[in-house]
Amino acid sequence: MSTRLAVRLPNWVGDVVMALPALRALSDAGFTCHCVGRRWASELLAGCPWSVSDAGRGVRSGAHALRAT
């Protein structure tokens, strides 16, 4: 059984791209990653095996998205 992990993605496209090796390493280590980030992140990571939720705006909506994972 794999462990579920909520990952808050960075806010900038280049930073999300640079985070891909870390996400891949987490997946290879047996974690099931659920990413939370900006609205465009789901399109950017569409070809990747991780689900992506919109963090919305502000701390409360981001916390709500994390709780929903």
All heavy atoms as TSV, in Angstrom:
chain	resi	resn	atom	element	x	y	z
A	1	MET	N	N	0.838	-1.182	0.000
A	1	MET	CA	C	0.000	0.000	0.000
A	1	MET	C	C	0.886	1.248	0.000
A	1	MET	O	O	1.826	1.350	0.763
A	1	MET	CB	C	-0.878	-0.007	1.246
A	1	MET	CG	C	-1.837	1.144	1.277
A	1	MET	SD	S	-3.037	0.960	2.590
A	1	MET	CE	C	-2.407	2.147	3.731
A	2	SER	N	N	0.580	2.195	-0.868
A	2	SER	CA	C	1.392	3.409	-0.939
A	2	SER	C	C	0.831	4.475	0.004
A	2	SER	O	O	-0.344	4.488	0.334
A	2	SER	CB	C	1.430	3.940	-2.367
A	2	SER	OG	O	0.151	4.378	-2.759
A	3	THR	N	N	1.687	5.363	0.420
A	3	THR	CA	C	1.315	6.458	1.306
A	3	THR	C	C	0.896	7.655	0.480
A	3	THR	O	O	1.595	8.043	-0.452
A	3	THR	CB	C	2.513	6.838	2.197
A	3	THR	OG1	O	2.930	5.691	2.908
A	3	THR	CG2	C	2.149	7.935	3.160
A	4	ARG	N	N	-0.239	8.248	0.817
A	4	ARG	CA	C	-0.703	9.442	0.114
A	4	ARG	C	C	0.032	10.660	0.638
A	4	ARG	O	O	0.274	10.787	1.832
A	4	ARG	CB	C	-2.202	9.620	0.320
A	4	ARG	CG	C	-2.999	8.560	-0.374
A	4	ARG	CD	C	-4.457	8.757	-0.154
A	4	ARG	NE	N	-4.793	10.153	-0.379
A	4	ARG	CZ	C	-6.017	10.635	-0.264
A	4	ARG	NH1	N	-7.003	9.865	0.077
A	4	ARG	NH2	N	-6.260	11.906	-0.481
A	5	LEU	N	N	0.369	11.558	-0.276
A	5	LEU	CA	C	1.124	12.748	0.085
A	5	LEU	C	C	0.566	13.947	-0.680
A	5	LEU	O	O	0.445	13.910	-1.901
A	5	LEU	CB	C	2.600	12.546	-0.274
A	5	LEU	CG	C	3.572	13.647	0.087
A	5	LEU	CD1	C	3.694	13.761	1.605
A	5	LEU	CD2	C	4.929	13.348	-0.519
A	6	ALA	N	N	0.204	15.009	0.043
A	6	ALA	CA	C	-0.231	16.252	-0.583
A	6	ALA	C	C	0.992	17.135	-0.768
A	6	ALA	O	O	1.757	17.358	0.166
A	6	ALA	CB	C	-1.261	16.957	0.288
A	7	VAL	N	N	1.185	17.627	-1.984
A	7	VAL	CA	C	2.350	18.444	-2.321
A	7	VAL	C	C	1.871	19.803	-2.807
A	7	VAL	O	O	1.112	19.892	-3.769
A	7	VAL	CB	C	3.195	17.768	-3.426
A	7	VAL	CG1	C	4.363	18.643	-3.823
A	7	VAL	CG2	C	3.663	16.398	-2.987
A	8	ARG	N	N	2.302	20.871	-2.137
A	8	ARG	CA	C	1.987	22.227	-2.573
A	8	ARG	C	C	3.022	22.619	-3.621
A	8	ARG	O	O	4.213	22.694	-3.335
A	8	ARG	CB	C	2.026	23.181	-1.377
A	8	ARG	CG	C	1.821	24.651	-1.738
A	8	ARG	CD	C	0.481	24.882	-2.414
A	8	ARG	NE	N	0.152	26.285	-2.530
A	8	ARG	CZ	C	0.309	27.001	-3.642
A	8	ARG	NH1	N	0.806	26.451	-4.723
A	8	ARG	NH2	N	-0.040	28.262	-3.671
A	9	LEU	N	N	2.560	22.852	-4.839
A	9	LEU	CA	C	3.454	23.224	-5.934
A	9	LEU	C	C	3.889	24.681	-5.810
A	9	LEU	O	O	3.160	25.506	-5.256
A	9	LEU	CB	C	2.742	23.029	-7.272
A	9	LEU	CG	C	2.390	21.596	-7.640
A	9	LEU	CD1	C	1.514	21.585	-8.886
A	9	LEU	CD2	C	3.636	20.767	-7.845
A	10	PRO	N	N	5.070	25.013	-6.346
A	10	PRO	CA	C	5.501	26.419	-6.373
A	10	PRO	C	C	4.563	27.260	-7.245
A	10	PRO	O	O	3.757	26.731	-8.017
A	10	PRO	CB	C	6.895	26.357	-7.002
A	10	PRO	CG	C	7.326	24.947	-6.890
A	10	PRO	CD	C	6.084	24.118	-6.888
A	11	ASN	N	N	4.684	28.566	-7.144
A	11	ASN	CA	C	3.785	29.473	-7.868
A	11	ASN	C	C	4.226	29.803	-9.288
A	11	ASN	O	O	3.446	30.365	-10.041
A	11	ASN	CB	C	3.637	30.780	-7.093
A	11	ASN	CG	C	2.827	30.595	-5.842
A	11	ASN	OD1	O	1.967	29.746	-5.776
A	11	ASN	ND2	N	3.110	31.389	-4.837
A	12	TRP	N	N	5.437	29.501	-9.658
A	12	TRP	CA	C	5.964	29.905	-10.957
A	12	TRP	C	C	6.198	28.686	-11.832
A	12	TRP	O	O	6.596	27.624	-11.360
A	12	TRP	CB	C	7.259	30.693	-10.787
A	12	TRP	CG	C	7.047	31.882	-9.902
A	12	TRP	CD1	C	7.366	31.983	-8.576
A	12	TRP	CD2	C	6.422	33.097	-10.258
A	12	TRP	NE1	N	6.993	33.202	-8.092
A	12	TRP	CE2	C	6.399	33.919	-9.104
A	12	TRP	CE3	C	5.869	33.599	-11.428
A	12	TRP	CZ2	C	5.856	35.184	-9.087
A	12	TRP	CZ3	C	5.335	34.876	-11.410
A	12	TRP	CH2	C	5.338	35.653	-10.255
A	13	VAL	N	N	5.975	28.836	-13.136
A	13	VAL	CA	C	6.074	27.732	-14.083
A	13	VAL	C	C	7.451	27.073	-14.031
A	13	VAL	O	O	7.560	25.849	-13.929
A	13	VAL	CB	C	5.772	28.211	-15.531
A	13	VAL	CG1	C	6.024	27.104	-16.529
A	13	VAL	CG2	C	4.347	28.712	-15.642
A	14	GLY	N	N	8.516	27.864	-14.069
A	14	GLY	CA	C	9.861	27.302	-14.055
A	14	GLY	C	C	10.149	26.524	-12.782
A	14	GLY	O	O	10.817	25.485	-12.816
A	15	ASP	N	N	9.632	27.002	-11.669
A	15	ASP	CA	C	9.839	26.301	-10.402
A	15	ASP	C	C	9.080	24.978	-10.367
A	15	ASP	O	O	9.557	23.990	-9.808
A	15	ASP	CB	C	9.420	27.187	-9.230
A	15	ASP	CG	C	10.325	28.395	-9.069
A	15	ASP	OD1	O	11.488	28.345	-9.558
A	15	ASP	OD2	O	9.895	29.390	-8.460
A	16	VAL	N	N	7.894	24.947	-10.964
A	16	VAL	CA	C	7.144	23.687	-11.037
A	16	VAL	C	C	7.904	22.691	-11.901
A	16	VAL	O	O	8.032	21.516	-11.549
A	16	VAL	CB	C	5.715	23.910	-11.581
A	16	VAL	CG1	C	5.013	22.582	-11.834
A	16	VAL	CG2	C	4.898	24.761	-10.627
A	17	VAL	N	N	8.443	23.161	-13.012
A	17	VAL	CA	C	9.221	22.280	-13.891
A	17	VAL	C	C	10.447	21.751	-13.149
A	17	VAL	O	O	10.781	20.561	-13.258
A	17	VAL	CB	C	9.627	23.021	-15.190
A	17	VAL	CG1	C	10.596	22.204	-16.012
A	17	VAL	CG2	C	8.385	23.362	-16.006
A	18	MET	N	N	11.108	22.602	-12.373
A	18	MET	CA	C	12.285	22.145	-11.622
A	18	MET	C	C	11.909	21.202	-10.479
A	18	MET	O	O	12.752	20.455	-9.993
A	18	MET	CB	C	13.066	23.345	-11.076
A	18	MET	CG	C	13.767	24.123	-12.178
A	18	MET	SD	S	14.914	25.372	-11.570
A	18	MET	CE	C	13.861	26.438	-10.638
A	19	ALA	N	N	10.642	21.205	-10.059
A	19	ALA	CA	C	10.187	20.303	-8.995
A	19	ALA	C	C	9.839	18.914	-9.523
A	19	ALA	O	O	9.654	17.986	-8.729
A	19	ALA	CB	C	8.972	20.902	-8.292
A	20	LEU	N	N	9.770	18.734	-10.837
A	20	LEU	CA	C	9.389	17.439	-11.409
A	20	LEU	C	C	10.300	16.286	-10.978
A	20	LEU	O	O	9.797	15.209	-10.646
A	20	LEU	CB	C	9.305	17.527	-12.933
A	20	LEU	CG	C	8.158	18.379	-13.473
A	20	LEU	CD1	C	8.236	18.460	-14.989
A	20	LEU	CD2	C	6.823	17.845	-13.021
A	21	PRO	N	N	11.632	16.452	-10.936
A	21	PRO	CA	C	12.467	15.339	-10.462
A	21	PRO	C	C	12.155	14.941	-9.021
A	21	PRO	O	O	12.176	13.756	-8.679
A	21	PRO	CB	C	13.898	15.864	-10.603
A	21	PRO	CG	C	13.819	16.915	-11.657
A	21	PRO	CD	C	12.462	17.542	-11.479
A	22	ALA	N	N	11.838	15.904	-8.178
A	22	ALA	CA	C	11.491	15.589	-6.792
A	22	ALA	C	C	10.168	14.837	-6.725
A	22	ALA	O	O	10.031	13.865	-5.972
A	22	ALA	CB	C	11.412	16.867	-5.968
A	23	LEU	N	N	9.195	15.251	-7.526
A	23	LEU	CA	C	7.911	14.540	-7.568
A	23	LEU	C	C	8.098	13.121	-8.087
A	23	LEU	O	O	7.499	12.172	-7.568
A	23	LEU	CB	C	6.907	15.304	-8.440
A	23	LEU	CG	C	6.389	16.611	-7.860
A	23	LEU	CD1	C	5.620	17.389	-8.914
A	23	LEU	CD2	C	5.524	16.346	-6.649
A	24	ARG	N	N	8.929	12.968	-9.095
A	24	ARG	CA	C	9.206	11.644	-9.642
A	24	ARG	C	C	9.887	10.764	-8.585
A	24	ARG	O	O	9.548	9.593	-8.427
A	24	ARG	CB	C	10.076	11.751	-10.890
A	24	ARG	CG	C	10.528	10.457	-11.475
A	24	ARG	CD	C	9.612	9.800	-12.453
A	24	ARG	NE	N	9.172	10.737	-13.483
A	24	ARG	CZ	C	7.944	10.677	-13.997
A	24	ARG	NH1	N	7.112	9.754	-13.639
A	24	ARG	NH2	N	7.564	11.539	-14.907
A	25	ALA	N	N	10.834	11.329	-7.835
A	25	ALA	CA	C	11.524	10.571	-6.780
A	25	ALA	C	C	10.550	10.142	-5.693
A	25	ALA	O	O	10.636	9.021	-5.176
A	25	ALA	CB	C	12.658	11.397	-6.196
A	26	LEU	N	N	9.618	11.019	-5.328
A	26	LEU	CA	C	8.609	10.652	-4.334
A	26	LEU	C	C	7.738	9.508	-4.842
A	26	LEU	O	O	7.438	8.570	-4.100
A	26	LEU	CB	C	7.741	11.865	-3.982
A	26	LEU	CG	C	8.407	12.943	-3.142
A	26	LEU	CD1	C	7.538	14.198	-3.102
A	26	LEU	CD2	C	8.684	12.433	-1.737
A	27	SER	N	N	7.345	9.587	-6.104
A	27	SER	CA	C	6.539	8.506	-6.689
A	27	SER	C	C	7.314	7.206	-6.732
A	27	SER	O	O	6.769	6.137	-6.419
A	27	SER	CB	C	6.084	8.880	-8.098
A	27	SER	OG	O	5.185	9.952	-8.059
A	28	ASP	N	N	8.576	7.273	-7.114
A	28	ASP	CA	C	9.413	6.074	-7.171
A	28	ASP	C	C	9.632	5.466	-5.788
A	28	ASP	O	O	9.841	4.263	-5.662
A	28	ASP	CB	C	10.767	6.383	-7.816
A	28	ASP	CG	C	10.644	6.701	-9.298
A	28	ASP	OD1	O	9.571	6.419	-9.889
A	28	ASP	OD2	O	11.614	7.245	-9.860
A	29	ALA	N	N	9.564	6.310	-4.737
A	29	ALA	CA	C	9.749	5.830	-3.372
A	29	ALA	C	C	8.457	5.234	-2.792
A	29	ALA	O	O	8.440	4.788	-1.655
A	29	ALA	CB	C	10.239	6.967	-2.475
A	30	GLY	N	N	7.383	5.252	-3.574
A	30	GLY	CA	C	6.148	4.617	-3.135
A	30	GLY	C	C	5.057	5.557	-2.650
A	30	GLY	O	O	4.029	5.106	-2.157
A	31	PHE	N	N	5.260	6.854	-2.799
A	31	PHE	CA	C	4.242	7.812	-2.390
A	31	PHE	C	C	3.265	8.058	-3.529
A	31	PHE	O	O	3.656	8.089	-4.694
A	31	PHE	CB	C	4.876	9.150	-1.992
A	31	PHE	CG	C	5.663	9.084	-0.725
A	31	PHE	CD1	C	7.033	8.893	-0.765
A	31	PHE	CD2	C	5.040	9.212	0.495
A	31	PHE	CE1	C	7.769	8.824	0.397
A	31	PHE	CE2	C	5.766	9.155	1.671
A	31	PHE	CZ	C	7.140	8.955	1.617
A	32	THR	N	N	2.002	8.243	-3.194
A	32	THR	CA	C	0.992	8.667	-4.150
A	32	THR	C	C	0.826	10.164	-3.958
A	32	THR	O	O	0.265	10.613	-2.961
A	32	THR	CB	C	-0.347	7.949	-3.906
A	32	THR	OG1	O	-0.131	6.549	-4.022
A	32	THR	CG2	C	-1.392	8.390	-4.901
A	33	CYS	N	N	1.333	10.943	-4.903
A	33	CYS	CA	C	1.342	12.403	-4.772
A	33	CYS	C	C	0.060	13.011	-5.319
A	33	CYS	O	O	-0.395	12.656	-6.406
A	33	CYS	CB	C	2.536	12.997	-5.508
A	33	CYS	SG	S	4.119	12.504	-4.831
A	34	HIS	N	N	-0.506	13.913	-4.566
A	34	HIS	CA	C	-1.610	14.741	-5.031
A	34	HIS	C	C	-1.126	16.179	-4.932
A	34	HIS	O	O	-0.846	16.664	-3.835
A	34	HIS	CB	C	-2.863	14.543	-4.187
A	34	HIS	CG	C	-3.982	15.417	-4.645
A	34	HIS	ND1	N	-4.774	15.082	-5.715
A	34	HIS	CD2	C	-4.398	16.623	-4.218
A	34	HIS	CE1	C	-5.647	16.049	-5.915
A	34	HIS	NE2	N	-5.432	17.000	-5.013
A	35	CYS	N	N	-1.022	16.856	-6.064
A	35	CYS	CA	C	-0.451	18.207	-6.111
A	35	CYS	C	C	-1.538	19.259	-5.991
A	35	CYS	O	O	-2.648	19.101	-6.514
A	35	CYS	CB	C	0.307	18.397	-7.414
A	35	CYS	SG	S	1.643	17.219	-7.636
A	36	VAL	N	N	-1.221	20.334	-5.305
A	36	VAL	CA	C	-2.104	21.482	-5.163
A	36	VAL	C	C	-1.306	22.700	-5.599
A	36	VAL	O	O	-0.202	22.932	-5.116
A	36	VAL	CB	C	-2.575	21.648	-3.702
A	36	VAL	CG1	C	-3.465	22.864	-3.555
A	36	VAL	CG2	C	-3.291	20.393	-3.226
A	37	GLY	N	N	-1.855	23.452	-6.562
A	37	GLY	CA	C	-1.124	24.608	-7.067
A	37	GLY	C	C	-2.007	25.551	-7.845
A	37	GLY	O	O	-3.230	25.521	-7.729
A	38	ARG	N	N	-1.376	26.350	-8.654
A	38	ARG	CA	C	-2.097	27.318	-9.483
A	38	ARG	C	C	-2.968	26.596	-10.509
A	38	ARG	O	O	-2.734	25.439	-10.845
A	38	ARG	CB	C	-1.105	28.221	-10.224
A	38	ARG	CG	C	-0.247	29.052	-9.335
A	38	ARG	CD	C	-0.967	30.328	-8.981
A	38	ARG	NE	N	-0.083	31.190	-8.206
A	38	ARG	CZ	C	-0.028	32.482	-8.375
A	38	ARG	NH1	N	-0.751	33.070	-9.268
A	38	ARG	NH2	N	0.778	33.190	-7.607
A	39	ARG	N	N	-3.953	27.307	-11.010
A	39	ARG	CA	C	-4.914	26.721	-11.942
A	39	ARG	C	C	-4.232	26.132	-13.183
A	39	ARG	O	O	-4.615	25.087	-13.676
A	39	ARG	CB	C	-5.918	27.799	-12.359
A	39	ARG	CG	C	-7.076	27.292	-13.160
A	39	ARG	CD	C	-8.118	28.368	-13.410
A	39	ARG	NE	N	-8.513	28.993	-12.167
A	39	ARG	CZ	C	-8.550	30.316	-11.970
A	39	ARG	NH1	N	-8.213	31.128	-12.934
A	39	ARG	NH2	N	-8.914	30.813	-10.817
A	40	TRP	N	N	-3.182	26.769	-13.681
A	40	TRP	CA	C	-2.503	26.314	-14.898
A	40	TRP	C	C	-1.662	25.061	-14.655
A	40	TRP	O	O	-1.253	24.404	-15.601
A	40	TRP	CB	C	-1.621	27.419	-15.471
A	40	TRP	CG	C	-0.740	28.097	-14.478
A	40	TRP	CD1	C	-0.961	29.314	-13.900
A	40	TRP	CD2	C	0.480	27.617	-13.909
A	40	TRP	NE1	N	0.043	29.605	-13.022
A	40	TRP	CE2	C	0.952	28.580	-13.000
A	40	TRP	CE3	C	1.231	26.453	-14.079
A	40	TRP	CZ2	C	2.108	28.432	-12.277
A	40	TRP	CZ3	C	2.400	26.307	-13.355
A	40	TRP	CH2	C	2.828	27.273	-12.464
A	41	ALA	N	N	-1.409	24.706	-13.417
A	41	ALA	CA	C	-0.544	23.564	-13.122
A	41	ALA	C	C	-1.142	22.245	-13.607
A	41	ALA	O	O	-0.416	21.336	-14.004
A	41	ALA	CB	C	-0.246	23.489	-11.633
A	42	SER	N	N	-2.469	22.142	-13.605
A	42	SER	CA	C	-3.085	20.891	-14.076
A	42	SER	C	C	-2.826	20.680	-15.564
A	42	SER	O	O	-2.616	19.553	-16.002
A	42	SER	CB	C	-4.577	20.878	-13.781
A	42	SER	OG	O	-5.225	21.946	-14.428
A	43	GLU	N	N	-2.800	21.758	-16.339
A	43	GLU	CA	C	-2.483	21.636	-17.761
A	43	GLU	C	C	-1.007	21.334	-17.974
A	43	GLU	O	O	-0.646	20.537	-18.833
A	43	GLU	CB	C	-2.866	22.915	-18.496
A	43	GLU	CG	C	-4.358	23.157	-18.542
A	43	GLU	CD	C	-4.694	24.457	-19.234
A	43	GLU	OE1	O	-3.907	24.894	-20.100
A	43	GLU	OE2	O	-5.739	25.035	-18.909
A	44	LEU	N	N	-0.154	21.950	-17.170
A	44	LEU	CA	C	1.283	21.737	-17.285
A	44	LEU	C	C	1.646	20.289	-16.953
A	44	LEU	O	O	2.497	19.687	-17.599
A	44	LEU	CB	C	2.033	22.693	-16.362
A	44	LEU	CG	C	3.559	22.610	-16.377
A	44	LEU	CD1	C	4.100	23.071	-17.722
A	44	LEU	CD2	C	4.145	23.437	-15.254
A	45	LEU	N	N	0.985	19.711	-15.963
A	45	LEU	CA	C	1.299	18.357	-15.515
A	45	LEU	C	C	0.322	17.312	-16.068
A	45	LEU	O	O	0.231	16.209	-15.531
A	45	LEU	CB	C	1.297	18.309	-13.981
A	45	LEU	CG	C	2.288	19.241	-13.291
A	45	LEU	CD1	C	2.148	19.145	-11.784
A	45	LEU	CD2	C	3.711	18.936	-13.708
A	46	ALA	N	N	-0.392	17.643	-17.136
A	46	ALA	CA	C	-1.397	16.732	-17.692
A	46	ALA	C	C	-0.809	15.387	-18.104
A	46	ALA	O	O	-1.471	14.365	-17.993
A	46	ALA	CB	C	-2.102	17.383	-18.877
A	47	GLY	N	N	0.423	15.353	-18.550
A	47	GLY	CA	C	1.031	14.103	-18.979
A	47	GLY	C	C	1.706	13.332	-17.861
A	47	GLY	O	O	2.285	12.276	-18.091
A	48	CYS	N	N	1.624	13.836	-16.660
A	48	CYS	CA	C	2.271	13.205	-15.504
A	48	CYS	C	C	1.244	12.389	-14.718
A	48	CYS	O	O	0.046	12.645	-14.798
A	48	CYS	CB	C	2.881	14.282	-14.602
A	48	CYS	SG	S	4.176	15.234	-15.425
A	49	PRO	N	N	1.704	11.437	-13.932
A	49	PRO	CA	C	0.761	10.550	-13.230
A	49	PRO	C	C	0.142	11.143	-11.968
A	49	PRO	O	O	-0.585	10.458	-11.270
A	49	PRO	CB	C	1.650	9.351	-12.870
A	49	PRO	CG	C	3.015	9.908	-12.744
A	49	PRO	CD	C	3.092	11.005	-13.777
A	50	TRP	N	N	0.379	12.419	-11.654
A	50	TRP	CA	C	-0.117	13.007	-10.422
A	50	TRP	C	C	-1.381	13.797	-10.660
A	50	TRP	O	O	-1.531	14.468	-11.673
A	50	TRP	CB	C	0.942	13.931	-9.812
A	50	TRP	CG	C	2.272	13.286	-9.773
A	50	TRP	CD1	C	2.636	12.201	-9.026
A	50	TRP	CD2	C	3.421	13.626	-10.556
A	50	TRP	NE1	N	3.934	11.868	-9.281
A	50	TRP	CE2	C	4.447	12.727	-10.222
A	50	TRP	CE3	C	3.683	14.600	-11.498
A	50	TRP	CZ2	C	5.703	12.775	-10.790
A	50	TRP	CZ3	C	4.931	14.647	-12.062
A	50	TRP	CH2	C	5.924	13.742	-11.709
A	51	SER	N	N	-2.293	13.740	-9.720
A	51	SER	CA	C	-3.489	14.569	-9.811
A	51	SER	C	C	-3.142	15.971	-9.298
A	51	SER	O	O	-2.280	16.131	-8.442
A	51	SER	CB	C	-4.622	13.965	-8.985
A	51	SER	OG	O	-4.244	13.852	-7.637
A	52	VAL	N	N	-3.812	16.964	-9.858
A	52	VAL	CA	C	-3.523	18.358	-9.496
A	52	VAL	C	C	-4.836	19.063	-9.199
A	52	VAL	O	O	-5.783	18.998	-9.977
A	52	VAL	CB	C	-2.787	19.099	-10.641
A	52	VAL	CG1	C	-2.499	20.531	-10.249
A	52	VAL	CG2	C	-1.509	18.377	-11.015
A	53	SER	N	N	-4.904	19.744	-8.057
A	53	SER	CA	C	-6.061	20.550	-7.684
A	53	SER	C	C	-5.673	22.014	-7.650
A	53	SER	O	O	-4.526	22.355	-7.367
A	53	SER	CB	C	-6.559	20.153	-6.289
A	53	SER	OG	O	-7.040	18.842	-6.290
A	54	ASP	N	N	-6.644	22.862	-7.915
A	54	ASP	CA	C	-6.432	24.309	-7.873
A	54	ASP	C	C	-6.403	24.772	-6.422
A	54	ASP	O	O	-7.317	24.480	-5.648
A	54	ASP	CB	C	-7.557	24.997	-8.632
A	54	ASP	CG	C	-7.414	26.501	-8.662
A	54	ASP	OD1	O	-6.310	27.011	-8.394
A	54	ASP	OD2	O	-8.417	27.167	-8.962
A	55	ALA	N	N	-5.358	25.478	-6.041
A	55	ALA	CA	C	-5.226	25.981	-4.676
A	55	ALA	C	C	-6.092	27.212	-4.440
A	55	ALA	O	O	-6.316	27.606	-3.311
A	55	ALA	CB	C	-3.768	26.312	-4.370
A	56	GLY	N	N	-6.589	27.806	-5.515
A	56	GLY	CA	C	-7.396	29.010	-5.367
A	56	GLY	C	C	-6.550	30.187	-4.943
A	56	GLY	O	O	-5.347	30.220	-5.137
A	57	ARG	N	N	-7.189	31.141	-4.320
A	57	ARG	CA	C	-6.481	32.340	-3.863
A	57	ARG	C	C	-6.528	32.394	-2.356
A	57	ARG	O	O	-7.578	32.207	-1.757
A	57	ARG	CB	C	-7.136	33.575	-4.438
A	57	ARG	CG	C	-7.077	33.581	-5.955
A	57	ARG	CD	C	-7.342	34.933	-6.438
A	57	ARG	NE	N	-6.117	35.686	-6.219
A	57	ARG	CZ	C	-5.654	36.592	-7.030
A	57	ARG	NH1	N	-6.327	36.897	-8.086
A	57	ARG	NH2	N	-4.539	37.226	-6.783
A	58	GLY	N	N	-5.412	32.637	-1.770
A	58	GLY	CA	C	-5.356	32.819	-0.327
A	58	GLY	C	C	-5.096	31.532	0.439
A	58	GLY	O	O	-5.182	30.434	-0.087
A	59	VAL	N	N	-4.809	31.714	1.689
A	59	VAL	CA	C	-4.431	30.605	2.556
A	59	VAL	C	C	-5.610	29.669	2.814
A	59	VAL	O	O	-5.469	28.455	2.783
A	59	VAL	CB	C	-3.869	31.149	3.889
A	59	VAL	CG1	C	-3.617	30.031	4.869
A	59	VAL	CG2	C	-2.600	31.933	3.630
A	60	ARG	N	N	-6.781	30.218	3.036
A	60	ARG	CA	C	-7.938	29.375	3.358
A	60	ARG	C	C	-8.324	28.454	2.215
A	60	ARG	O	O	-8.601	27.279	2.435
A	60	ARG	CB	C	-9.126	30.228	3.755
A	60	ARG	CG	C	-8.945	30.846	5.104
A	60	ARG	CD	C	-10.161	31.598	5.509
A	60	ARG	NE	N	-9.870	32.294	6.747
A	60	ARG	CZ	C	-10.758	32.534	7.667
A	60	ARG	NH1	N	-11.987	32.171	7.489
A	60	ARG	NH2	N	-10.406	33.160	8.774
A	61	SER	N	N	-8.355	28.974	1.003
A	61	SER	CA	C	-8.729	28.115	-0.124
A	61	SER	C	C	-7.641	27.066	-0.386
A	61	SER	O	O	-7.938	25.939	-0.746
A	61	SER	CB	C	-9.011	28.942	-1.372
A	61	SER	OG	O	-7.866	29.670	-1.743
A	62	GLY	N	N	-6.380	27.434	-0.185
A	62	GLY	CA	C	-5.291	26.457	-0.334
A	62	GLY	C	C	-5.377	25.360	0.707
A	62	GLY	O	O	-5.190	24.186	0.417
A	63	ALA	N	N	-5.697	25.734	1.941
A	63	ALA	CA	C	-5.849	24.738	3.008
A	63	ALA	C	C	-7.046	23.839	2.722
A	63	ALA	O	O	-6.980	22.624	2.961
A	63	ALA	CB	C	-6.016	25.442	4.349
A	64	HIS	N	N	-8.108	24.409	2.199
A	64	HIS	CA	C	-9.282	23.597	1.858
A	64	HIS	C	C	-8.942	22.590	0.764
A	64	HIS	O	O	-9.343	21.426	0.823
A	64	HIS	CB	C	-10.433	24.502	1.422
A	64	HIS	CG	C	-11.673	23.774	1.025
A	64	HIS	ND1	N	-12.109	22.644	1.663
A	64	HIS	CD2	C	-12.577	24.013	0.047
A	64	HIS	CE1	C	-13.229	22.215	1.099
A	64	HIS	NE2	N	-13.513	23.030	0.113
A	65	ALA	N	N	-8.186	23.017	-0.241
A	65	ALA	CA	C	-7.776	22.101	-1.318
A	65	ALA	C	C	-6.879	20.986	-0.784
A	65	ALA	O	O	-7.003	19.833	-1.192
A	65	ALA	CB	C	-7.062	22.884	-2.427
A	66	LEU	N	N	-6.003	21.311	0.151
A	66	LEU	CA	C	-5.147	20.284	0.750
A	66	LEU	C	C	-5.963	19.299	1.582
A	66	LEU	O	O	-5.727	18.099	1.552
A	66	LEU	CB	C	-4.073	20.925	1.618
A	66	LEU	CG	C	-2.883	21.511	0.884
A	66	LEU	CD1	C	-1.991	22.267	1.861
A	66	LEU	CD2	C	-2.099	20.433	0.184
A	67	ARG	N	N	-6.945	19.794	2.323
A	67	ARG	CA	C	-7.778	18.916	3.127
A	67	ARG	C	C	-8.607	17.972	2.274
A	67	ARG	O	O	-8.931	16.876	2.689
A	67	ARG	CB	C	-8.717	19.744	4.007
A	67	ARG	CG	C	-8.304	19.730	5.441
A	67	ARG	CD	C	-9.268	20.479	6.290
A	67	ARG	NE	N	-8.745	21.845	6.342
A	67	ARG	CZ	C	-9.467	22.937	6.186
A	67	ARG	NH1	N	-10.764	22.875	6.005
A	67	ARG	NH2	N	-8.920	24.111	6.213
A	68	ALA	N	N	-8.941	18.404	1.059
A	68	ALA	CA	C	-9.751	17.597	0.163
A	68	ALA	C	C	-8.996	16.428	-0.438
A	68	ALA	O	O	-9.580	15.525	-1.010
A	68	ALA	CB	C	-10.314	18.464	-0.961
A	69	THR	N	N	-7.664	16.394	-0.280
A	69	THR	CA	C	-6.877	15.305	-0.869
A	69	THR	C	C	-6.975	14.042	-0.062
A	69	THR	O	O	-7.106	13.979	1.087
A	69	THR	CB	C	-5.399	15.695	-0.998
A	69	THR	OG1	O	-4.853	15.956	0.279
A	69	THR	CG2	C	-5.231	16.866	-1.924
